[in-house]
Amino acid sequence: MIQYKKVAFYTLGCKLNFSETSTIGRAFEEAGYAKVKFDDTPDIFVINTCSVTENADKKCRQLVKKAMKVNPNGFVAIIGCYAQLKPQDIAAIPGVDIVLGANEKFNIVEHIESLDKLDETLIENESIKETKDFVPAFSMGDRTRSFLKVQDGCDYFCTFCTIPLARGKSRNASIAETVAEAEKIAQTEVKEVVLTGVNIGDFGQGDDENFFELTKALDEVDNIDRFRISSIEPNLLSDEIIEFTLNQSKRFVPHFHIPLQSGSDKLLKKMRRKYERSLFADRVNSIKAKNPDACIGVDVIVGFPGETDDDFMETVNFLKDLDISYLHVFTYSERANTTAVKLGDPVPMNIRKERSKQLHLLSHKKKRAFYEENVGKTKEVLFEQEDNEGYMFGFTDNYVKVKLPYDAKLTNTLQTVSLDEIDRDGIMKCTVAATVAM
């Protein structure tokens, strides 16, 4: 193995990708490589791709171009969802040396026998049906938090989504194995672990183990102060999960991110979602009844094929009436090999963009209202290490972003603070009341 060579990583997309990039990075370091930044003239560039939106595909091309400017002799490896879905397209990008599909990305170190650029791009890509193993992963490098992969793949096949084609069937390790990964993180300085995956509520796939049992087991892991659930489908967010995480657990924070996608039952059916909006409203109401301070984020798609003005306004009005805290708004983009592209009746792009603007405005109002409800309250905050123009930042357990004049002693500590006022950037100013944990 070549020793003391430099490798750089760039991750596109979700928290799951970040956890996997970090794990792959550690494999390179164990093999004798030095991990450097993208512009530090690395010998190898590894780009972990996403394929949720069209922009992610374009970004991949831009990054390869950038890599070739930084080091024209650099070896370029492309992994991730786009690499599984469109290996030939990636191989045609000038400068790409190797494309690794879902089955091979964790074996990348073994695939790089030489750092010489290849005359012809090497593609290692099997059918996604062959991707059956679960490879554990978690992110490191940020002292404050780590993203822990607890599940991969998806069996849902929503009509707009390429993820099952890029990542395969839903799968996971056992609860015992997952707890063992969390215990590795607990041996570091990390204070908060974010549970991530494609469809984490499907943990266990209906066998003896399930996501509820996983949360109870993780809650017993010492030396991790907080667990946060990244995203969970409304039909898999059971009353027992809500009750446990909000009222019984020692470490789970009152923050849920729940994909809605549309407030129109007609569109939910066309999207092949597994619930109606009444169930979604019930989940939100159940959370707020148990903890009015809980933060609830919501994913929503605008411009899905056949979305009329009435359908869109149904979504807007539904969201206005829900006691939620913020939105993640996605503008629908046509993805090859999905059912949605065959539905016809596309929404013109200018209308998609206008609807997106409306929902971004609604999200801003919802977030502002949520922050205003928290003014004057006392909360625990985990402070991060960045010194940004004399300030440091952190998040309360219920995901309110706060700022404080920079104090190095508070870095990566939990503090009890009083939430004083919202500044012009929409960030909460706070005052430290007492130290909770160092």
N, C-alpha and C positions, 0 to 999 in steps of 0.2 A: 504493500500500500504506500502511496506517495505521502510523505510526511511534510508537515508544516506548510501546507498549501492553504490558501484563503478561500472561504466560501461565504457567499452572501445570499440572503433569503428575502423574498417579497411575497406577502400574502394578500390575496384578494378574497373578498367575501366575508364569510361568517366566523363566529367565535370557534366553531368546530375546526375550521381550517387553521386558525391560529394555534389551537392546541396541537394539531397534527404537525404543523411546521416546526413548532418548538421541539417536539419529540424527535423529528427527523434531524433537526439541528444538533441535538445532543448525540445522535448516532454519528454524525460527522465529527464532532469534537472527540468522541471516544476513539475514532479512527485516525486521529492525529491532525485534523484540520483546525484552522483558526477561523472562528466566526467573525466576520467583519460587516460593515455597512455596505449598502449597494454601490455607493460611489467611491469606495476605498480600493479600487482596482482589484477585485477578487479574481481568483483563477476560475471559480465556478459560480455561476448564477443559478439559483433554484427559484423558480416562480411557481407558486401554488395557486392554481386558478379556480375561479368560480364560474358558474354558468347560469345563475339565476336571472341575470339581465343581459341585454345586448351590450351594455357598456362594459361589462366584465370581460367580454370577448375582445373588444377594442382595446381595453386597458392592457391585456396580455400582449397584444401586438406592439403597443407603445413601449412596454417595459423591455421587450426583446431589443427594440431599436435603441433604447437608452443603454442597455447592457453593452451593446456593440460599440457605442460611443465611448463608454467608460473603459472597456477593454476589448478591442477588436479580436483578440485571440482568446477571449474568455469562453469557457465551455458552458453552454446554456441548456439547462434541463427544465422541462415543463411537466408539472404534475397536477393533480386535482381534478375537479369535475369536468372542466372544459377538455382536459387531456383525455378523459375517458370517452366523452361524447364525440369529439371532433379531432381525433389524432392526425388524420390526413391533412386537415386544414392547418393545424399547428405545424406539422412537418414542412409545409410549404412556406412558412415564414422564414425569411433569410436570417441565418444566424443560429437557428435552433439545432442542437445536436442530438438531443434524446427526448422522447415523449414517453412518459410512464403512466399507464392506466391505473385503475383503482387497486388492482391486485399487486402491483409492483412498486408503488410509490414508497413503501416503507423499506424496500430493498435497494433504494437508490444508491447507497454507498457501494454495494457490490456491483452495480451496473457500470460504475465509472472506473474503468480499468486504466484509462489514460486521460490526461487533460488536453490532449491534442484535439483540435476541432475536427469533426468528421466530414468526409467528403459527401456522405449521404446520411440524412437524419435517421437515427435508429428509433423504431417504434416498438415498444413492448406493451401490448394492449390486448387483453382477452375479453371475451363476452362478459358483460356484467353478471350474467347468470353464474359465472364461475367464481364470483366474489362472494365468499361465504364466511370467511374468517373475520372475527372482531379483533382489531388491534388497539389496545389501550393507548391513550395519549393524554398529556396535560401540558399546559404552557408554563414556562419558567422565564425568569428574566425581569419580571415586575415583582418587586418585593411585596407589594400590597395584595395583589390578587392573582389567582390562577384559574384558567379555564380547564375543567376536567371533563373529558369525553366519557359519557356513560352509555351511549347508544349510537348506532350508525344505521344508515339506510332507512327505507320507508316502504310500507306495503299499501299505502293509500291511493296512489295514482290519481291525484287531483288533476283535472284536465289541463291546467295551466303550467304544470310543474315538471321539470326534467330530473329532479333529484333521484327518484327511483332508478332512472336509466343511468345516472352517473355514479350512484353509490350502492345500488343493489337492495337486497331484502333487509328488512328490519332485523337487527341482531345486537347482542350485547354480551359482556362477560357476566359472570355470576355476581351476586351481591358481595360475596366474600372477596372476590378478585377486585371488584370496584372499590371496596373499602380499603384494600391493601394499597391501591393507587393513591387514595386520599391520604392514607397514613404516610406515604412517601412525601406528599406535599406538606403534611403537618410537621415534618422534620426540618422544614425551611422557615424563612421569616414570613411567609405568606399568611395573611390574616383572613382573607376571604376567598372562597372557592365558588366559582360559577359553574353549575351543572349544565353541560351542553351536549348536543346531539342533533340528529335530524328530526326525530319524533320521540322525545325522551319519555313522554307519558306511556309509550308503548313498550317500555322496558319489561322484559320477560315474555312479551307476546302471548299473554294469557296462560303461561305455564304456572308452576308453583310460585315463582318469584314475580314481583311486580314493582312498580315505581313507588307505591306507598311503603312497601316493606324496605325498599332501598333508602328512602328518606329517613325512616326510623333508625336504620343501621348507621347511616352517615352522621346522624345527630349525636351518636356516641363517640365519634372520633375526637379525641382530645387535641388541643393546640391549634384548632381551627376555630376562629371566633364566629365566622359567618358562613352560611351556605345560601346561595341565591339561585333560584331556578330561572334559566335563561328564557325558555319559551315552552308552553305546553298547550296541546290541543284542548278546546273546551269540552269535548266529549270524553276526554281522558282525565280531566281535572275533577276528581271525585270529591264528595263532601268530606270523606275521611282525610284526603290530602289537605284540603282547605283547613279543616279543623286542627289537624296535627301541626301544620306549618305555622298557623297563626296563633294558636292557643296552648299548644302542648310542648313544642320543641324548644330546645335550649339555643339552637344555632341558626335555624332558618329565619330569614328576614321577611317582613310583610310586603313582598313585591312579586307580582305575577305579570308575565307577558303572555297574552292570549291572542292567537290569530283569529280574526273574524273574517276578513277578506271582503265580505259584502253584507249589507244590512237588508238585502232583498232575498227572500226565500227562493224566489224564482232563479236568481243567479247562483245562490248557494247550491241548488240542485244541479245547474249546468256546470258548475265548478267541480261537482262530485264531492262536495264536503259532507261530513258525516253528522251534521246537526242542522237544526233550524235556528233562526235568530232568537226564538223564545228560550231555548236552552242557554244560549250565550248570555242573554239578559239575566237568567236565573243564576248563572255562575258569578256574574258581577255582583248581583244583589246579595248572594250568599257570602261572598268575601267581605263586602262592606258592612253587612250585618254583624259579622264576627269581629271586624276591626275597621272602623271608619277611616283610620289613618293609612290603611293599606294603599300602596301604589299599584295601579293597573295600566299597563301599556297594551296597545291593540294594533295588530297588523291589518291593513286594509288595502285592497287593490282597486284602482280606478281604470275604467276603459276596457273592461273585459268584453269580449265579443257579445253584441246584442244588448249591452247596457244602455237603456234609454234614459232620457232626462228624468222620467218618473222613478226609474230604478235607482238612479244616483241620488235623487232627493230622498228616497226611502232610506238609503244608507246614511245620508247627512242627518236626517231627523232622528233616526235611531241612535246615532252616536251622540247627538246633542243631548238626548234624554238620559243617556247612560252616565253613571257616576264613575268615569274613567279619568286617567291622569295625563295621557299623551297618546299620540298616534305615530306609527311608522307607516308612511304612505308609499305605496309602490305603483308606478304607472305600468299598466300591462304592456308587455312586449311579446311579440310572436316568437315562440321557440319551436324549432324543428322537432319533429317526432312526438309532439304533444297533441292530445285530442282537440284542444281549444282552437288550433289553427285550422281545423277542418269544419268548425262551426259556421264560418261565414259571418256576415253582418258585422264587419270590423267598425270600431268607433274611430272617427278621424283623429289624427294625432293632435291637432290643435284643441279638440274638445277634451281629449285625455289630459293634456297639459293644464287646461283651464280647471278641470275637476280636481286635479292634483293640487293646484294652488288653493282652491277653496278648502280642501281638507287639511292642508298645511296651516292655513289660518285658523281653522277650528282646533287643530292640535295645539297651536300657540295659546289660544284662549283657555283650553282645558288645562294645560300645564300651568298657566298663570293662576288660574282659579285654585288648582291643587296646592301650589306654593303658598298662595294667600291663606288657605285654610291652615297651613302649618306655621305661619308667623306667630310668634309668642310661645310656641311649644318647646319643650326640652327633648332633645333626641341624642342618640349615640351616633357619632361620625367617625369614619375611618379616613384619616388624612393621608394623602399621597405625597410623593417626594418632590414633585416639580416646584421650583421657585419661578413663578411667572410674574415678572414686574413687581416683585415684593410681596406677592400673595401665594398662599398655598390653598389647595382645593381638596375636597373630599365629598363623600356621599353619606347621607343618613341611612339608617336601615331601610327606610321606606323611599329611598332613591331621590331625595332632594339634594341637589348639588349645592354645596356651601363653599364660602371663601373666608379666609382669615389672613391677617398679616403674617408673612412667612416666619416660622419659628422651627428651626431644624430639629429641635427636641421632640416636636410633635409628629415628625415623619413616621409613617407606618404605625401609628398608635390609634387606639380607640379613645375618643374623648366624649364626655357629656357636654353638650353645648346648648345654649339658648338660641333659637332662631329669631333674629332681630328684624330684618327688613330685606326686601328684594331690591337688588341694584338694577341699574338701567339695562344691564345685559341679561337680566332674568335669573341671576344667581343669588342665592340667599346669603346675606351677611350674618355672621354668628359670633357669639362670645363663648369662650370655654368656661364651663361651670365647674367641672371636676374631672380628674383623670380616672379613666376606667381601667385601661390596660396598657402596659408599655411593651 
